[in-house]
């Protein structure tokens, strides 16, 4: 089995993902796929990518492919507190990764210099023990190459000196249109990502398992159902008063009431 590097003061690079503003557009997953098609763990194989082209016993076997980043969407709570939460999932580059210690060949390993967890395809035998050990479902088996693959934090991009320093971030971070993904050293309490985690009460995924993920998630902010008087919104129904005043004036116009309800959310 594979041992982990000894604890050190080296950087621990990782991602901070803001679940409050992620819109579930899948841009992170698509750009990850594009960049890593020629990156460290390339290729990211697709098989029956669009479904409907392969069958078994007359049934469509479905689409299959290697993705380092997947986005799941959930409906949470009920009634006025219900909301849609988009949940991006990739390798969390844990401090105590079970996927590494279970590996019988040393193919799965954690780098001492930056904490990134990687797979060496030359020594991976495709036994899938790491995928069984990972509770986050972050390992992908490449059926064509016969090896395990996973998020690399785009190590061929973040250390590429041919790129401007501002561009040396993982592909998923650089492409996020909502700014929901952040990258940095989470071992440094003064780094931008660590401050963000502290300010927003960021958390580990499944902390009770003891794997100490480097990546953090920022929780969705609570809904603001009641505004203070200083924040009170002007009703479009009130704005429809014939005298142009903003004083409350009930109306039976159903269209205005509907527009008022929509714009007041």
C-alpha positions as CSV (number, residue, x, y, z in Angstrom):
1,X,0.0,0.0,0.0
2,X,1.1,3.6,-0.6
3,X,2.2,5.9,2.2
4,X,1.5,9.6,2.5
5,X,4.1,12.4,2.7
6,X,5.0,13.6,6.1
7,X,3.2,16.7,7.4
8,X,5.1,19.8,6.4
9,X,4.7,23.6,5.9
10,X,4.3,23.2,2.1
11,X,1.4,24.9,0.4
12,X,-1.9,22.9,0.2
13,X,-3.4,24.0,-3.1
14,X,-7.1,23.6,-3.6
15,X,-10.5,25.1,-4.6
16,X,-13.2,27.0,-2.7
17,X,-16.6,26.6,-4.3
18,X,-19.4,29.0,-3.5
19,X,-22.7,27.2,-3.6
20,X,-24.6,30.4,-3.1
21,X,-23.8,31.8,-6.6
22,X,-23.1,28.6,-8.7
23,X,-25.7,28.7,-11.4
24,X,-25.2,25.1,-12.6
25,X,-24.1,26.1,-16.1
26,X,-21.5,23.3,-16.4
27,X,-18.9,25.7,-17.9
28,X,-16.4,24.4,-15.3
29,X,-17.0,20.8,-16.4
30,X,-16.8,21.6,-20.1
31,X,-13.6,23.7,-19.9
32,X,-12.0,21.1,-17.6
33,X,-12.8,18.5,-20.3
34,X,-11.4,20.7,-23.0
35,X,-8.1,21.6,-21.2
36,X,-7.4,18.2,-20.0
37,X,-8.0,16.5,-23.3
38,X,-4.3,17.4,-23.9
39,X,-3.1,17.7,-20.3
40,X,-1.5,15.7,-17.6
41,X,-4.0,12.8,-17.7
42,X,-5.1,13.0,-21.3
43,X,-7.0,11.8,-23.1
44,X,-10.4,12.2,-21.4
45,X,-12.0,9.4,-23.3
46,X,-15.6,9.5,-24.4
47,X,-17.5,6.3,-25.4
48,X,-21.0,6.4,-26.9
49,X,-20.8,10.1,-26.0
50,X,-24.2,11.1,-27.3
51,X,-26.0,7.8,-26.4
52,X,-28.1,5.9,-28.9
53,X,-25.1,4.5,-30.8
54,X,-24.3,1.5,-28.7
55,X,-26.7,-1.2,-27.5
56,X,-26.7,-4.3,-25.5
57,X,-29.6,-6.8,-26.0
58,X,-31.4,-4.2,-28.0
59,X,-31.2,-1.5,-25.2
60,X,-29.3,1.7,-25.3
61,X,-26.4,1.4,-22.9
62,X,-26.3,5.1,-22.3
63,X,-23.5,7.7,-22.6
64,X,-20.2,7.2,-20.9
65,X,-17.1,9.3,-20.6
66,X,-14.3,10.5,-18.3
67,X,-15.1,13.8,-16.5
68,X,-12.9,15.2,-13.8
69,X,-15.6,17.6,-12.7
70,X,-19.4,16.9,-12.5
71,X,-22.2,19.2,-11.5
72,X,-25.2,17.9,-9.6
73,X,-28.4,19.8,-9.0
74,X,-30.7,19.4,-6.0
75,X,-34.0,20.8,-4.8
76,X,-33.7,21.5,-1.1
77,X,-36.2,22.6,1.6
78,X,-39.9,23.1,1.0
79,X,-42.4,26.0,0.6
80,X,-41.0,29.6,0.7
81,X,-37.6,28.3,1.8
82,X,-37.2,25.9,-1.2
83,X,-34.3,26.6,-3.5
84,X,-32.2,24.9,-6.2
85,X,-28.6,24.2,-5.2
86,X,-26.0,23.3,-7.8
87,X,-23.2,21.2,-6.4
88,X,-19.9,20.8,-8.4
89,X,-18.0,17.7,-7.5
90,X,-14.4,16.8,-8.2
91,X,-11.3,15.5,-6.3
92,X,-11.0,17.3,-2.9
93,X,-7.2,16.6,-2.6
94,X,-7.6,15.4,0.9
95,X,-4.9,15.7,3.6
96,X,-5.6,12.0,4.5
97,X,-6.7,10.5,1.2
98,X,-7.9,6.9,1.4
99,X,-7.5,6.6,-2.3
100,X,-3.8,6.9,-1.9
101,X,-3.2,4.6,1.1
102,X,-5.3,1.8,-0.5
103,X,-3.3,1.8,-3.8
104,X,-1.3,-1.4,-4.1
105,X,1.2,-0.1,-6.7
106,X,1.9,3.5,-5.6
107,X,0.2,4.8,-8.7
108,X,-2.1,7.0,-6.6
109,X,0.0,9.5,-4.6
110,X,-0.1,12.8,-2.9
111,X,2.6,15.4,-3.8
112,X,4.6,16.8,-0.8
113,X,5.3,20.2,-2.5
114,X,1.7,21.3,-3.0
115,X,-0.7,18.6,-1.6
116,X,-2.1,17.7,-5.0
117,X,-3.3,14.1,-5.4
118,X,-2.4,12.5,-8.7
119,X,-2.4,9.1,-10.5
120,X,0.6,7.8,-12.4
121,X,-0.9,6.0,-15.4
122,X,2.3,4.0,-16.0
123,X,2.0,2.1,-12.8
124,X,-1.8,2.1,-12.4
125,X,-3.3,-1.4,-13.0
126,X,-6.9,-0.3,-13.1
127,X,-7.9,-2.3,-10.0
128,X,-10.4,0.4,-9.0
129,X,-9.6,0.1,-5.3
130,X,-9.1,3.8,-5.1
131,X,-12.6,4.4,-6.5
132,X,-14.0,2.2,-3.8
133,X,-12.1,4.0,-1.1
134,X,-13.0,7.5,-2.2
135,X,-16.3,8.5,-0.5
136,X,-16.7,11.5,-2.8
137,X,-16.9,9.6,-6.1
138,X,-14.0,11.6,-7.5
139,X,-12.2,8.7,-9.3
140,X,-13.0,8.0,-13.0
141,X,-12.1,4.7,-14.7
142,X,-11.0,5.1,-18.3
143,X,-12.4,2.0,-19.9
144,X,-10.3,2.6,-23.0
145,X,-6.9,3.1,-21.3
146,X,-7.7,0.7,-18.4
147,X,-6.5,3.2,-15.8
148,X,-8.0,5.5,-13.1
149,X,-8.1,9.2,-13.8
150,X,-9.0,12.3,-11.7
151,X,-8.8,16.0,-11.3
152,X,-5.2,17.2,-11.4
153,X,-5.9,20.9,-10.5
154,X,-4.5,21.5,-13.9
155,X,-0.9,21.1,-12.8
156,X,0.3,21.7,-16.4
157,X,-1.5,25.1,-16.3
158,X,-1.0,26.4,-12.8
159,X,2.8,26.0,-13.1
160,X,3.1,27.0,-16.8
161,X,5.5,30.0,-16.9
162,X,4.5,30.7,-20.5
163,X,1.2,31.9,-19.2
164,X,0.5,35.2,-17.4
165,X,0.4,34.8,-13.7
166,X,-3.3,35.7,-13.6
167,X,-4.0,32.8,-16.0
168,X,-2.2,30.2,-13.9
169,X,-5.3,28.8,-12.3
170,X,-7.3,25.6,-13.0
171,X,-9.4,25.7,-16.1
172,X,-12.6,25.4,-14.1
173,X,-11.7,28.5,-12.1
174,X,-10.8,30.7,-15.1
175,X,-14.0,29.9,-17.0
176,X,-16.6,30.3,-14.2
177,X,-18.9,33.1,-15.4
178,X,-20.4,33.6,-11.9
179,X,-17.0,33.7,-10.0
180,X,-18.1,30.8,-7.9
181,X,-14.8,29.0,-8.0
182,X,-11.6,30.2,-6.3
183,X,-8.1,28.7,-6.2
184,X,-5.2,29.2,-3.8
185,X,-3.2,27.9,-0.8
186,X,-5.5,26.8,1.9
187,X,-2.7,26.1,4.4
188,X,-2.0,29.9,4.5
189,X,-4.5,31.5,6.9
190,X,-3.8,34.9,5.2
191,X,-4.4,33.8,1.7
192,X,-7.5,35.1,-0.2
193,X,-9.1,31.6,-0.2
194,X,-8.6,31.0,3.5
195,X,-10.0,34.4,4.4
196,X,-13.0,33.7,2.2
197,X,-13.6,30.4,4.0
198,X,-13.3,32.0,7.4
199,X,-15.7,34.9,6.5
200,X,-18.3,32.6,5.0
201,X,-18.1,29.7,7.4
202,X,-16.8,27.4,4.6
203,X,-16.9,23.7,5.4
204,X,-15.4,20.3,4.6
205,X,-17.5,17.7,2.8
206,X,-18.3,14.7,5.1
207,X,-15.8,15.9,7.8
208,X,-16.9,13.0,10.1
209,X,-14.9,10.6,7.8
210,X,-11.6,12.2,8.8
211,X,-10.1,12.6,5.4
212,X,-9.6,16.3,5.8
213,X,-10.4,17.6,2.3
214,X,-8.4,20.6,1.1
215,X,-11.2,21.9,-1.1
216,X,-13.9,23.8,0.8
217,X,-17.5,24.6,0.1
218,X,-19.2,27.9,0.9
219,X,-22.9,27.4,2.0
220,X,-25.8,29.1,0.3
221,X,-26.8,32.3,2.1
222,X,-30.2,32.2,3.8
223,X,-33.1,33.8,2.0
224,X,-34.1,37.3,3.1
225,X,-37.8,37.0,3.5
226,X,-38.3,40.1,5.6
227,X,-36.7,43.4,4.8
228,X,-36.1,46.2,7.3
229,X,-37.9,49.5,6.8
230,X,-34.8,51.0,5.4
231,X,-34.6,48.1,2.8
232,X,-38.4,48.0,2.1
233,X,-39.0,47.6,-1.6
234,X,-41.4,50.0,-3.4
235,X,-44.4,48.1,-4.7
236,X,-45.2,48.4,-8.4
237,X,-48.9,48.5,-7.4
238,X,-48.1,51.6,-5.3
239,X,-46.2,53.1,-8.2
240,X,-49.4,52.7,-10.3
241,X,-51.3,55.2,-8.2
242,X,-53.0,57.7,-10.5
243,X,-51.7,60.7,-8.6
244,X,-48.1,59.4,-8.9
245,X,-47.6,59.0,-5.1
246,X,-46.0,56.0,-3.5
247,X,-48.6,55.7,-0.7
248,X,-50.2,52.3,-0.3
249,X,-53.2,52.0,-2.6
250,X,-54.9,48.6,-3.1
251,X,-55.8,47.6,-6.6
252,X,-57.7,44.8,-8.1
253,X,-55.7,44.7,-11.3
254,X,-54.5,41.1,-11.4
255,X,-51.7,41.8,-13.8
256,X,-50.1,44.5,-11.6
257,X,-50.5,42.2,-8.6
258,X,-48.7,39.4,-10.4
259,X,-45.9,41.7,-11.6
260,X,-45.6,43.1,-8.1
261,X,-45.2,39.6,-6.6
262,X,-42.6,38.6,-9.2
263,X,-40.4,41.8,-8.8
264,X,-40.6,41.7,-5.0
265,X,-39.0,38.3,-4.7
